[in-house]
């Protein structure tokens, strides 16, 4: 793309989009053609406070992505494009987009950026199929607790064997002392 000078208002818009690209944990590009304003408002609400859904001109969004150091999105900037900048849980945002697209087929997920690299629409769907961060952490904690319980039992086993052996020796000694006294 030729680096033509842009007007001040467009330069401000590019700077804001560039900052959004840089600060987002992930960005998903969608086509929203045919959706009503109320449907877009519903989508924005469903995505939560840590996710912003922004309609942007393709030329400005493409320049902002380039300025942010993101490559591989140029072919996605066709038709009406909206950018979903995710600052919170990427999986939850991807689920929100996927579920909204199922209910409203006019929303088309084009692809996006995750961890600095371009991803396809199919990869966004794979992200949506993952369990949320909280669920994964809970499962990890459960697995660790189970392993810690096993480890505690293993460490405790020799101690209990030693205690039983000591008790048996004490009983045997008492029996011997009782037999000697009689």
N, C-alpha and C positions, 0 to 999 in steps of 0.2 A: 504494500500500500504506500502511495506517495505521501510524504510528510508535508502536506499543505498547511499553511497557517490557518488556525481556526479562530472564530470569534470568541470574545471573552466569555460569553454565557456558555458556549459549547466547551470551552477550555475548563470552566468551572465544573460542568457536568462530567467531563472526562476525568478530572481530578477526583471528584467524589466517587465515581465508579471504580477508578484505579485503587483508591483507598479501600473500598468495599471488597474488591478482589483480593487485596493483600491481607485484610483482616479476617476474611471468612475461612472457616475450616474446610468448607466445600462450597461450590457454586453449581447450581443446576440450571440449565437453559431449557425453557419451555416455549411452546407456541400456544398462544391463547386465543387464536382467531375464532370468533363466534361465541365467546363467553360474554355474559352480561357483566355490568359493573357490580351488581349484587353477588354474582357468582365469584368474581375476583375478590371481593371483600370477604366473602365466606372462606375462600382459600387462604387469604392472608391471616384471618383469625385462626384457622385450623392449624397453621404452621407454627404458631406460638410467638412469643415475644423475642426469642433469640434468633429468629429467622425473618429476613425481609424479602419481600417479593416486589421487584422493581421492573417496570416496563421501560425499555430504553431503545433508542435508535441504534440500529445495527452498526453503523459507521462509528458512532461514539463508543459503543460497548466493545467493538473490535479493537479500537485504538487503546481503550482503557486496559483491556486484557493484555495487549502487547506491552504497554507501559508497566504493567504489574509483573511482566516476565512470564506470562502464561502463553504457551504455544499449543497448537493443535485444535483450536476452536473455530478457526476461520470458516470452515464449511458449515458450521452450525448457525452462523449469523445470516440466515435467510428467512424471509417472511417475518411476521410480527414476533418479536422475541421479548421474553421477560426473563429476568435473572433472579434466581432464588439464592440469596447470600445466607449461608448457614453459619452462625457463630456458636450454637449450642450442639446438641446431639445430632450428628449427621444422619444416623439411622432413623431417628424419629422424624426428621424432616423428609427424608426419602420415602418413608412410609406414608406420611401425610400427602405428599405429591402423588404417589402411586394410588392411594385410596381415592383421592379426589379425581384423578384421571379415570379410574374405573367408573365412578359415579357420573362423571362429566367427560365423555369421550372426546370432546373438542379440545381438551387440554392434552397437548402432546409433549412428552418428555423427549428432548432432543439429545441430551448428553450433559456433560459438565466437567468440573475440575474437582479432584479429590487428592489431597496430599501433594499438590503441585503438579499433578499430571492429568491430562485430558482423559475422560472416561466416556464410554458410550452409554446410550439409553439402557441397554441390557445390563450394564454394570451398575447403573443407578438402581435398577430393579433388584439386582442381587444385594445391594446395600440395604434396600427396603426389606428384604427377606431375612436379614440378620435379626437376632434378638437385640433388644435395647441394651445400652451400657449397664443399666441397673440390674437387669436380669442376668447378664453375663457375669457381673461382679458377684451377684448373689450365688450363682452356680459355682464360681471359683471359690468363694468363701465356704460353701458347703463341702466342696471337694477337699479343701485344705483342712476343714474341721474333721472330716472323716479320716484323713491321713494323720492328723495330729492325734486323734483318738487311738488309732492303730499304733502309732509310735509310743504313746503313753502306756498302752497295754504291754508293748514289747519291753519297754524300760522297767515297768513295774513287775513283770513276770520273774526275773531273777531275784528281785527283792523279796517277793512273796515266797519263792522257793527257799531262799535263805532263812526267812522267818520261820517257815514250817520246819526246816531242818533243825534250827536252833530250839524250837519248841519240842521237837521229838527227842533231841539230845537231853534237854532239861527233864523231860518225862522219864527217859531211860535212867538218868542219873538219880532221880528221886526213887525210882523202883529199886535200883541197886543199893541205895542208902537204906531203904525200907527193908530189903532182904538182909543186909548186913546187921541191922539193928535187931532183927528177929532171931 
